[in-house]
Amino acid sequence: MAARTARSFRLRSPALVLWETRPALRTGEFFYAMAQASRGRARPRLVDAAAILTEYRAEFELAKPSPLVQRIVFGCLAPFGCGALRAVPR
């Protein structure tokens, strides 16, 4: 798939998926940060997700809202969720 192509997956039953990202950049650290920020919940708090998505915008970008809206909204929320990034090993 070409870069910056939106991808989504919806499964009706459990599946084993092999996903490869090239170049990897910091994809592993991104998923680690998201898992740490979730702390057993289905998804992280909005401020934590905003901080992570701001930090890793070269590796991961949401399809919606537009990139401009993401930068504005996540930029405002990210300072309140910086704790989510402290757990990521560098």
C-alpha positions in Angstrom: 0.0 0.0 0.0 1.1 3.5 -0.7 2.2 5.8 2.1 -0.6 7.9 3.7 -3.2 5.4 2.6 -6.0 4.9 5.2 -6.3 1.4 6.5 -9.0 -0.2 8.6 -9.8 -3.7 9.7 -13.0 -5.2 11.0 -13.1 -8.9 11.9 -16.1 -11.0 12.8 -14.0 -13.6 14.6 -10.6 -13.8 16.2 -7.7 -13.9 13.7 -3.9 -14.0 13.7 -2.5 -11.1 11.7 1.0 -10.4 10.6 1.6 -6.7 10.1 4.9 -5.3 8.7 5.7 -1.6 8.6 8.5 -0.3 6.4 10.3 1.7 7.3 9.5 0.9 10.9 10.5 4.3 12.3 9.2 4.3 15.9 6.1 2.2 15.3 7.0 -0.3 18.1 7.4 2.6 20.6 4.1 4.0 19.4 2.2 0.8 20.1 4.0 0.4 23.5 3.0 3.9 24.5 -0.6 3.3 23.5 -0.7 0.0 25.5 0.9 1.7 28.5 -1.6 4.6 28.4 -4.6 2.3 28.1 -3.8 0.7 31.5 -6.2 -2.2 31.0 -8.9 -0.1 29.3 -10.1 -0.5 25.7 -8.4 2.8 24.8 -6.3 5.5 26.5 -7.7 8.7 27.9 -8.1 11.4 25.2 -5.3 13.6 26.6 -2.9 10.6 26.7 -3.8 9.6 23.1 -3.4 13.3 22.0 0.1 13.3 23.6 1.1 10.0 21.9 -0.4 10.9 18.5 1.4 14.3 18.6 4.8 12.7 19.5 4.5 9.9 16.9 2.8 11.8 14.0 5.5 10.7 11.6 4.6 7.0 12.4 0.8 7.2 12.7 -2.0 9.6 11.7 -5.7 9.2 12.1 -7.8 9.2 8.9 -10.3 11.6 10.5 -10.4 14.4 11.4 -8.2 16.2 8.9 -4.5 16.5 9.7 -4.9 20.2 10.4 -7.7 19.7 12.9 -5.6 16.9 14.5 -2.6 19.2 14.9 -4.7 22.0 16.5 -6.8 19.8 18.8 -4.1 17.3 19.8 -1.6 20.2 20.2 -3.9 21.8 22.8 -4.6 18.5 24.6 -1.1 16.9 24.5 0.5 18.9 27.3 -2.1 17.4 29.7 -1.2 13.8 28.7 2.5 13.9 28.8 2.7 11.3 31.5 1.8 8.7 28.9 5.1 9.2 27.2 7.3 8.9 30.3 6.8 5.1 30.3 8.2 4.6 26.8 11.8 3.2 26.9 14.1 5.2 24.6 
